[in-house]
Amino acid sequence: MVELTAEQRQAVEQHPEGVECHDTSSLRRYVLMDAELHRKAMLALRQQEDLSAIGRGLAEDDAGKTMSIEQSQARLLATLRHGHPQ
């Protein structure tokens, strides 16, 4: 774990939503923020991605682009037996 400098601590206190940092060696940018805020943001992003995936799945189902479990199992067995789906 890296300890904050006094300058970094002051910047985070003034900007609790995060402070953009620039690494002059790698030219990469980083965001310095509270770990709990980062955890919550990543959880919210994951939930949004999950909801989007569910929405895409429902749209595919509505468009008839899905198959039943039985159809899926039959296709898997055919692939295992013959090396290609039916």
N, C-alpha and C positions, 0 to 999 in steps of 0.2 A: 504494500500500500504506500502511496506517495503522500507526504504531508503537504498541506496547503502553505503557501507563502502568505505573508501578511497582506500583500497586494491582492492575491487571489481571494482570500477570505473577505476582504473589504468589497471586492467586486461582486462576489456571490451575495453578500449581505445587501448590497444596493440593488441587485438584480436577481431576486429569488427564482425567477423563471428560467435562468440560465445565462451564462456568459460565454460568448464565442471566443475561442482562443486559437491563435495561429502559431503553428510550429514552423519557424523559419528554416529549419533543416530539411524537413520533408515536404514543406509547403502544404501540409494537410491542416484542416480546421477541425477543432473539437469543441464540444460544449461542456462546460463545467457547471454541474447542477447538483442539487440535493439528491441523494440516492433514492429516497422514498418517492420523490416527484418523478424521477426517471422510471422507477418500477411501475408506478401508476400509469404513466404515459405508455409504456410498453404493453401493459395489460390492456389498456383501452385500444391500442392499435391492433393487438391480437384479436380482441373481441370484434372490432370492425372488420377485420379480414375474415373472421369466421362467418359473420353475418353476410358479407358479400359472397362468400363461397356457397352458403345456404341459398341465397337468392339466385345465384347462377344455376345451382342444382334444381331448384324449383322451376326456373325458366326452361331448363332442358327437359324436365318432366312434362311441363305444359306443351312443349314442342314435340313431344313423342320421341325424344332422343334417349330414353332410358329403357332398361329391361328389368324383368322380374328376377327375383332371386333364383327361381327355377331355371330361367333362361340363362342366367349367368353361370350357374352350376353346370348346366349342360354344355355351355361353350367352353368352360374350363376343362371339363372331362374330355371333350373332343380335342382340345389343344394338347392335353397330356397324352392322349392315345395316338393322335395322328400328327402332332407337331404344327397344326394350324387350326384356327377356329372355323366352325361351320358357317 
